[in-house]
Amino acid sequence: MLFFVDNCPAHPKDIALNFIKLVFFPPNATSKLQPLDQGVIKVLKQAYRKKLVQRYVRDLDACISGESQNEKKVSLNILDSMHYISTAWNDMKPEVIRNCFRRAHIGEGGEEALPDEDATEYADFTEYLTIDDGIVTAELRTIEQLVDDRDQNPEEETEDEEEEARPIPSAGAALNSLSAVRDFVSSIPESQEMLSLIGRVENFIVNEGVAQKKQTRIDSFLQA
């Protein structure tokens, strides 16, 4: 089995493999030969940022309409970002990935253009999508340099501030919210597939709630 790998320092080249052959890209060729760099990362970031904007607009509308009683600025935590990234990846069309492989000259066919992000929904959305293009996030450093930096600046290592945990709603509250979602989806024509998925989520919540309500054993009252 053949795998193409870039020259990232985290990818060691002295690995003994029996059934896998690693082929490393030439130096300074990753931006041209790596399919992820041909548009997969860009499209994923576009979809993720669009979901962030939709979240901000939705929260703002809820505050203006009085549906939300929380007047504080809505913040996103790491878990929220993970959910949005996962959803953005699931929404990516297979042809986008195929096109990126073609642009990297891997597989059959020539280069194909990537779909343009629809930026008509929000003002200046296109500029927001490309706000960090070309930014150097980190320079390549050797292990020795990283160790030296740590030894010279040990006081800079601080623990991350713990985020305030969100309260977990009860199963009943989750089911009530799901009922509101079902009512909204039911008003949309040809939404049978989504209603079926909502039913599966409802069954999952109900089954989990029943599993957590196990009958207490009498010996549990006798334990010290």
C-alpha positions in Angstrom: 0.0 0.0 0.0 1.4 3.4 -1.0 1.0 6.6 1.1 2.2 10.1 0.2 3.4 12.1 3.2 4.6 15.7 3.5 7.9 16.6 5.1 6.5 17.8 8.4 9.1 17.2 11.2 6.5 15.2 13.1 6.6 12.5 10.3 9.8 10.5 10.9 11.3 8.8 7.9 13.1 5.9 9.6 10.1 3.7 10.1 10.3 0.0 9.3 7.1 -1.0 7.5 6.3 -4.3 5.9 3.2 -3.7 3.8 3.2 0.1 3.5 5.4 2.2 1.4 5.8 5.9 2.3 6.7 8.4 -0.4 7.7 11.8 0.9 6.9 14.9 -1.1 9.9 17.0 -2.3 10.9 20.0 -0.2 8.6 23.0 -0.5 6.1 21.1 -2.6 3.4 20.4 0.0 1.3 23.4 -1.0 1.1 22.0 -4.6 0.9 18.3 -4.0 -1.0 17.9 -0.7 -4.8 17.4 -1.4 -5.7 19.0 1.9 -3.9 22.2 0.9 -5.7 22.2 -2.5 -9.0 23.2 -1.0 -10.2 20.7 1.6 -9.0 22.8 4.5 -10.3 26.0 2.9 -13.8 24.6 2.3 -13.9 23.1 5.8 -13.0 26.5 7.3 -15.5 28.3 5.2 -18.3 26.0 6.3 -17.2 26.2 10.0 -17.1 30.0 9.9 -20.5 30.2 8.2 -21.9 28.2 11.1 -20.3 30.6 13.6 -21.9 33.6 11.9 -25.3 31.8 11.8 -24.9 31.1 15.5 -24.1 34.8 16.3 -27.0 36.0 14.1 -29.4 33.5 15.7 -28.4 34.5 19.3 -28.7 38.2 18.4 -32.2 37.6 16.9 -33.2 35.7 20.0 -32.0 38.6 22.3 -33.8 41.2 20.2 -37.1 39.3 20.0 -37.0 38.6 23.7 -36.8 34.8 23.3 -33.5 34.7 25.2 -33.3 36.0 28.8 -29.5 35.8 28.7 -28.2 39.3 28.1 -24.5 38.3 28.4 -22.4 37.8 25.4 -22.7 34.3 24.1 -19.4 32.5 24.1 -18.3 29.3 22.4 -16.3 26.7 24.1 -14.0 24.0 22.6 -16.9 21.5 22.6 -19.1 23.8 20.6 -16.3 24.3 18.0 -15.8 20.5 17.8 -19.5 20.1 17.1 -19.5 22.8 14.4 -16.3 21.3 12.8 -17.9 17.8 12.8 -21.0 19.2 11.2 -19.0 21.2 8.6 -17.1 18.0 7.7 -20.2 16.0 7.3 -21.7 18.6 5.0 -18.6 18.6 2.7 -19.5 17.1 -0.7 -17.5 14.1 -2.0 -16.8 16.0 -5.3 -14.9 18.7 -3.3 -12.4 16.1 -2.1 -12.2 14.5 -5.5 -11.5 17.9 -7.1 -8.7 18.6 -4.5 -7.0 15.3 -5.4 -7.2 16.2 -9.1 -5.7 19.6 -8.4 -2.9 17.8 -6.7 -2.5 15.7 -9.8 -3.4 12.5 -7.9 -5.8 10.3 -9.8 -7.4 10.8 -13.2 -8.4 14.1 -14.8 -7.1 17.6 -14.6 -7.7 20.5 -12.3 -11.2 21.4 -11.4 -12.4 24.6 -9.7 -13.7 24.4 -6.2 -17.2 25.6 -5.5 -17.4 29.3 -4.4 -18.9 29.9 -1.0 -22.3 31.6 -1.1 -21.5 35.0 0.5 -24.8 36.7 -0.3 -26.4 35.8 3.0 -24.2 38.0 5.2 -22.4 41.3 4.4 -18.7 41.1 4.0 -18.8 37.4 4.6 -16.2 36.7 1.9 -13.6 38.8 3.7 -14.3 37.0 6.9 -13.7 33.6 5.3 -10.2 34.6 4.1 -9.3 36.6 7.1 -6.3 34.4 8.1 -5.1 33.4 4.7 -1.4 33.6 4.5 -0.9 33.9 8.3 2.1 32.0 9.6 0.8 30.2 12.6 4.2 28.8 13.7 7.7 28.5 12.4 9.3 25.1 12.0 11.4 24.4 15.1 13.5 21.4 16.0 13.0 19.4 19.2 16.3 20.9 20.6 15.0 24.5 20.1 11.7 23.7 21.8 13.5 22.2 24.8 15.7 25.2 25.0 12.7 27.6 25.0 11.1 25.6 27.8 14.3 25.7 29.9 14.7 29.4 29.4 11.1 30.4 30.1 9.7 27.9 32.7 7.5 30.6 34.3 5.5 31.0 31.1 3.9 27.6 31.5 0.6 28.2 33.1 -2.5 26.0 33.3 -5.4 26.9 31.0 -8.3 28.6 32.7 -11.0 26.1 33.3 -14.2 26.9 31.5 -17.4 27.1 33.5 -19.3 23.9 33.0 -22.7 24.1 31.5 -25.5 22.5 33.4 -26.6 19.2 31.8 -30.4 19.3 31.2 -32.6 16.5 32.4 -34.0 13.9 30.1 -37.4 15.5 30.4 -36.1 18.9 29.5 -34.2 17.4 26.5 -37.4 15.7 25.3 -39.4 18.9 25.6 -36.9 20.8 23.5 -37.0 17.9 21.0 -40.7 18.3 20.8 -40.3 21.9 19.8 -37.8 20.9 17.2 -40.2 18.3 15.8 -43.0 20.9 15.6 -40.8 23.2 13.6 -39.5 20.5 11.3 -43.0 19.2 10.7 -43.9 22.6 9.2 -41.3 22.1 6.5 -42.5 20.2 3.4 -40.8 16.9 2.6 -39.1 16.7 6.0 -39.9 13.0 6.6 -36.2 12.0 6.8 -35.4 14.6 9.4 -38.5 13.6 11.4 -37.3 10.1 11.4 -33.9 11.2 12.7 -35.6 13.2 15.4 -37.6 10.0 16.4 -34.3 8.1 16.7 -32.8 10.8 18.9 -36.0 10.7 21.1 -35.7 7.0 21.5 -32.1 7.3 22.4 -32.9 9.9 25.1 -35.7 7.8 26.5 -33.6 4.6 26.6 -30.8 6.5 28.3 -33.2 7.9 30.9 -34.6 4.5 31.7 -31.1 3.0 31.9 -30.1 5.6 34.5 -33.2 4.9 36.6 -32.2 1.5 37.9 -33.9 0.1 40.9 -31.9 0.6 44.1 -30.7 -2.6 45.8 -31.5 -3.0 49.4 -27.8 -3.7 50.3 -26.9 -0.2 49.0 -28.6 1.2 52.1 -26.4 -1.0 54.4 -23.1 0.2 52.9 -21.1 2.4 55.2 
